[in-house]
C-alpha cells in the first residue's frame, strides 16, 4: 500500500462523486461521475467527506519521508497495510546525532483512535524487529518456514503499534551509545518519543508499553520516566505488559528455581537419577532449596528477601546449577532450547540469524533485515544489522566491554512498585516452557515487592486463563484455544502463566498473548472472560472431532462449553 502526501501546498486533490442528471434518472441510466476538485492545505482537513475519509491522519509534511510501501516488502506477497518507518532523534538538540529506529503501524480498529502501544525486545542490545517478525507483527516469518505469512494475531488488529530499536547502538539506530544505567535509558527513550509525538501529531494519546525478557528492565524504567515527566501531552502512559521478564535478583530468578523446574518437566529433560541426585545436593548446599521453600509462599514472609551470592563471583562457579542442567540437557537433546524446552533436533533456520548456541544459518544465506532491498523498503540506513548487537549498549561513551547495566532490577529498587501504584494496570506473564526465566523465579521476584499496601500476592494466582475458540484462516499462524494457563490479579497487578508457551510468548501462544493485550487496553475485564475476541465476528465454539464429542457429552449432561459461555 503506497501512501503519498495529500495535497501539499497548492496541489489539488480530486475525488469522484455522483452528479445525477434528471434525464439520467428518468431513463434509469447510471449516474455520470463528475470530479470534485478541492485544494487542501497541510494540517487542515478536507471539506469533502469522501476525501477526508480516505486521508490518513498520520500522514503529514513531517511524516511523508517515513511512509513504507506496504505492497513492496521483499518476499512478502501481500499488502501489510499502512506503516511508517525511519529514524528520529532522542533530543531536540540541533547537534543530536543519536537516533532510534522505529516501525509504526496504524490500526484500523476504531477503539484505537487515540492510543499507541510500543513493543521492546530485550538482550540487552537486541532488536525489537525480531518481535515484529516472529511474534506480534502484521506479518511473521517463523524459524523453519519457507516464507512470511499474514499474522491474524498481530496486535495491530487491536491498537496502533510501534516497534522501536533501543537503546542507541541496537539494530538500525544511529549514534554512539553513552549510557550506563536504566534511568539514562529511560530519559533517552522519552526524548525519542517526544520527537515521535511532534512528528505524527499524537499529542495526548494514551501510551501502553510492552516487552519481554530484558524488557523486564526496559518497560518499568521507561514507564517510570514517563510517569516522572508528569506531562500527559507527551507521556500519557496508561499501562504496561511484560512477558518472561527479568525483574529482580538473577540468582533468585534463575538458579533457585532450576531443580524444581527440572523435576516438574522431568519427562522432557529425561536426566538420569545420578545426575538429579547431584544437582539436588548442590541446590541444598548452596541454599537454593531452603530459599525456594521459604520465600515462594502466598502470602510471602516479610521482606526484603536476602540477596543470594552471585554464583559467577566464585572462581569455579560452584553454585551455578543453571549451567549444570543446561549442559546435561544438551547431552540428552543436542538441540535443547532454553527458551522452549520441547524443541528437539534439527535446529531450524531463522531469518533473524545467529544469536544463541545452536542457531543455524545456512551457507550463503543473508539475514532478512541485513538485506539491502529490505533496508531500502523500510527507510533504514545501510547497516550491518544484527538481531543482538555486539556493541555494549551500557558501556558508556567508550564502549567499555567490562561495564554492564548498573541498575538494580525494577523489583528490587521500588521502580516496579511505583509503576504498579501509578497505573494500576500492570500485567506480567510467563510461558511455562521457558527454562531461561522460569515462572517461579518471576513469582519469587514479585513476592519480594510491596505495592498498594501489601507485599506480594496474598493468594496464588491460579484462576483459569481462557483463550477464546476461534476460526483459523491461515495454516502458517495458528493459536491454541480454551483453558491455556492460570492467572490472578491483586491491587493493580495481573500475573499469568501459559502452560505450553516458551520465552517468546506472543510467538508460541499468540492467542493467549492477544488476550492479555485486550485486557491491557481495557477491552475485557479479566483473563477468565469467556467471550469472543473483541475483534472476532460471529460465534465460534470449535469444530474438531474431539470438541464435537465433548460437546455431545456436555449437552447430554445439560452443560455447554463454547465461545459464548
Buried (B, 14 or more C-beta within 10 A) or exposed (E): EEBEBBBEEEEEBEBEEEEEEEEEEEEEEEEEEEEBEBEBEBEEEBEBEEBBEEBBEBBBEBBBEBBBBBEBBBBBEEBBBBBBBBBBBBBEEEEEEBBBBBBBBBBEBEBBEEBBBBBBBBBBBBBBBBBBBBBBBBBBBBBEBEEBBBBBBBBBBBBBBBBBBBBBBBBBBBBEBBBBBBBBBBBBBBBBBBBBBBBBEBEEBBBBBBBBBBBBBBBBBBBBBBBBBEEBEBBBBBBBBBBBBBBBBBBBBBBBBBBBBBEBBEEBBEBEEEBBEBBBEBBEEBBBBEBBEEBBEBEBEEEEBEBBEBBEEEEEBEBBBBBBBBEBBBEEBEEBBBBBBEBEEEBBBBBBBBBEEBBBBEEEEEBBBBBEEBBEBBBBEEBEBBBBBEBBBBBBEEBEEEEBBEBBBBBBBBBBBBBBBBBBBBBBBBBBBBBBBBBBBBBBBBBBBBBEEEBBBEEBBEBEBBBBBBEEEEEBBEBBBBBBBBBBBBEBBBBBBBBBBBBBBBBBBBBBBBBBBBBBBEBBEBBBBBBBBBBBEEEBBBEEEEBEEBBEEEEEEEEEBBBEE
